[in-house]
Structures are given as structure tokens and as C-alpha cells.
Amino acid sequence: MDGNEPAGMKPDVILKSLRRQPPERIGVRSPFEAFRRNALVQMFRPENAKSAASAAATWLMPNLLHPSLRGEAIPNMLHGLQPVSPTLGRIGSLEVRLARTKGDVKRAQKLRYKVFYKDGSAIADAATMIAQRDKDAFDRICDHLLVIDHAAKPTISGKQPVVGTYRLLRQDIAERHGGFYTGDEFDISGLMARQSDLKFLELGRSCVLPPYRTKRTVELLWHGVWSYVRRHNLDVMIGCASFEGTDPDHLALPLSFLHHFAAAPEGWRAGAHPSRRVEMNRIAKDSIDTKAALRMLPPLIKGYLRVGAFVGDGAVIDHQFGTTDVLIVMPVSAISGRYLDHFGADATRHAA
């Protein structure tokens, strides 16, 4: 359950305490005077507003569920939530930028919930269902890329809707807080040790609303990622990419295609943890219908391959999200020159 214990008494505790005391004990002579002197009423007087707000923030502060994150001060955990975050790019009414506030992150989480749980096959636990947000402890240490449609009807909160998102986690931040999310499914320690002079970025939780799954939305997301990579001088992008479904036999063709035609070279290879590993080599290379296999690849994986990404060894079944995951490894040095030319070496193509 979210919520740390507050410093001092909560309002309901104060009220119960007052109700237990006789009028002469608390020094009141009428019901109106009792109300006026009530501790909770006093708390919300103008001169006490600042302390009341601080207390309320403490009551509502969520627990840090991930063991590696417990005990951290909340302001230090909100990496990436800068007071001012410049726009990274724009195409027409669509803007891509980083989340600026906790409210922005919540909007990304609501979008993820809709795409993964309401429209997808992810299974929500009680807390997720009540919150109507896809959230985990990693959200606190990540930057969140948002695509916002300024021409769309505002939401109930009066803000323009978030229609696409990506979650970004830099290596230096990850190493201070227990590692990458990807490390739960794939053993990336050897890869990072072999490439210890390079800086890694984890991409995750990518999703776009169905009406916006168009070339320009995806291009804007990629422009935002590339701008972020250039801004922080990052060298390698990694992350889990997913197929819908948890039966690898139904995915034998695309999984085998990736194994035979997109496997990472030895220096960039990493595999699924043995306890979770699902074999991708399910069809012999000379028996693969490559055109059919390409048609079965999710657009995101197909896009990664076009840019120049590699795929790790072995897949992993994610039963919560109802997916079969593969590891994507994308060194910046391997990105196709035509994509660098398209976005600009300094990510200037869609700069606002």
C-alpha cells in the first residue's frame, strides 16, 4: 500500500483525540468555538498553510518498493524531472519532450496502463487496477520521453494528451540504484564488462496510442531518443522488445529469424538468464521464409533492426505482460548512416 508513516499525527487521529476529551479539558464553551479551535481547522488557516501542505505531501508520499531504492530521499530520486525541460523536437502539432513534473510521469503511466493493460494482454494486480497506472520503482530514477498532441482535445485535467512515451535510464543512474530493468530478464553483466569504456542507455516501456501509430509519431519518438543520446554522449542502447503472446511455438518463425539473421556479434552478445531462457532457434536457417518472418515482427523490433540493432541470445516469457521478450542491443557506432543523415548527427532535423 502506498504511503509512508507521517511525522506527527494524521487528521483522523487528531479528531479522535479531541472527541475523547470533555469540553472543559479542551477549553471550549460552544460548538462553534470547538470547531474554530479544532486542530485540523487551525492547520488550514492561512498562516499555517505552508506547514499543512508539507504534512499532506508526507502523508501522500509513496513507498519505494524496489529494495535498491529504499531509504532514498524523494527529491534525489526524481532524476530527470527538471524545473525547465526544453522541447526536443516537433512535427506539426506533435511535440516530443522530457517529463517535467511528477504529474507528467503520471500521464505517461496512465498511457502505459491503457496500452498494456486495457488494450493489451497485461494482467493488473489490485494496486495497478485501482491506480489505473502502469508504474514501478524504476519510474523514479528514469527520464520519461513524452509525445504530446497540441491539436487534440484537452484531457479532464485541462492538459494536452500524451499519445506516446519511452522510458530512458542511463547507466550512471542505474548503477547507483541496483542496475537496469533489463537485467532481471537478461544477463547483461558480461556485455557491459566487455564494453566498459562505453556508456549505456536502457530504453523501455515504449507505447503509442493506436490512432497515433503513424510514421511521424514514431519518427518523433526516435528523434527524442536520438536527441537524448547526443545530449548525454551515450554509446549503446539496450532494452527488452516484445512479441504479443507467451507461446514460443506460435512465434517459432520470427524468433528463429532473429536468431539466424540478427544475432549480436560475439563482442555485443548477451543472453537470457538460464532460469528464464526460451530457445529462439526453433527452425533451421535454410527453412525460414524470410518475408513471412518479417511480416510477423512487431513494428518496434522491425524498426530497431532497420536502424542497425542486434538481438541477444534466447528469449524470456513475461507472464505479467503476456509477452515474449528479446534483448535489443544497439551500439551508436552500428546505426545505419542513412538514419544518422535523416535525423542529423546533432539531432537537428525536428528541432523546435
HELIX and SHEET records of a PDB file:
HELIX    1   1 PRO A   11  ARG A   20  1                                  10    
HELIX    2   2 PRO A   23  ILE A   26  1                                   4    
HELIX    3   3 PRO A   31  ARG A   37  1                                   7    
HELIX    4   4 ALA A   39  MET A   43  1                                   5    
HELIX    5   5 PRO A   46  ASN A   48  5                                   3    
HELIX    6   6 ALA A   49  LEU A   60  1                                  12    
HELIX    7   7 PRO A   67  LEU A   69  5                                   3    
HELIX    8   8 ILE A   74  MET A   77  1                                   4    
HELIX    9   9 LYS A  102  TYR A  113  1                                  12    
HELIX   10  10 LYS A  114  LYS A  118  3                                   5    
HELIX   11  11 ALA A  126  ALA A  131  1                                   6    
HELIX   12  12 ALA A  137  ARG A  140  5                                   4    
HELIX   13  13 GLN A  171  ARG A  176  1                                   6    
HELIX   14  14 TYR A  181  ASP A  184  5                                   4    
HELIX   15  15 SER A  189  ARG A  194  1                                   6    
HELIX   16  16 PRO A  210  TYR A  212  5                                   3    
HELIX   17  17 LYS A  215  ARG A  231  1                                  17    
HELIX   18  18 ALA A  252  PHE A  261  1                                  10    
HELIX   19  19 GLU A  266  TRP A  268  5                                   3    
HELIX   20  20 LYS A  285  SER A  287  5                                   3    
HELIX   21  21 THR A  290  MET A  296  1                                   7    
HELIX   22  22 PRO A  299  VAL A  307  1                                   9    
HELIX   23  23 VAL A  332  ALA A  334  5                                   3    
HELIX   24  24 GLY A  337  PHE A  343  1                                   7    
SHEET    1   A 8 THR A  87  ILE A  91  0                                        
SHEET    2   A 8 LEU A  94  LEU A  98 -1                                        
SHEET    3   A 8 ASP A 143  ASP A 149 -1                                        
SHEET    4   A 8 VAL A 162  ARG A 170 -1                                        
SHEET    5   A 8 PHE A 200  VAL A 208 -1                                        
SHEET    6   A 8 VAL A 236  GLU A 244  1                                        
SHEET    7   A 8 THR A 323  PRO A 331 -1                                        
SHEET    8   A 8 PHE A 310  VAL A 311 -1                                        
SHEET    1   B 9 THR A  87  ILE A  91  0                                        
SHEET    2   B 9 LEU A  94  LEU A  98 -1                                        
SHEET    3   B 9 ASP A 143  ASP A 149 -1                                        
SHEET    4   B 9 VAL A 162  ARG A 170 -1                                        
SHEET    5   B 9 PHE A 200  VAL A 208 -1                                        
SHEET    6   B 9 VAL A 236  GLU A 244  1                                        
SHEET    7   B 9 THR A 323  PRO A 331 -1                                        
SHEET    8   B 9 ALA A 315  ASP A 318 -1                                        
SHEET    9   B 9 ARG A 277  VAL A 278 -1                                        
SHEET    1   C 2 PHE A 186  ASP A 187  0                                        
SHEET    2   C 2 GLY A 271  ALA A 272 -1                                        
END                                                                             
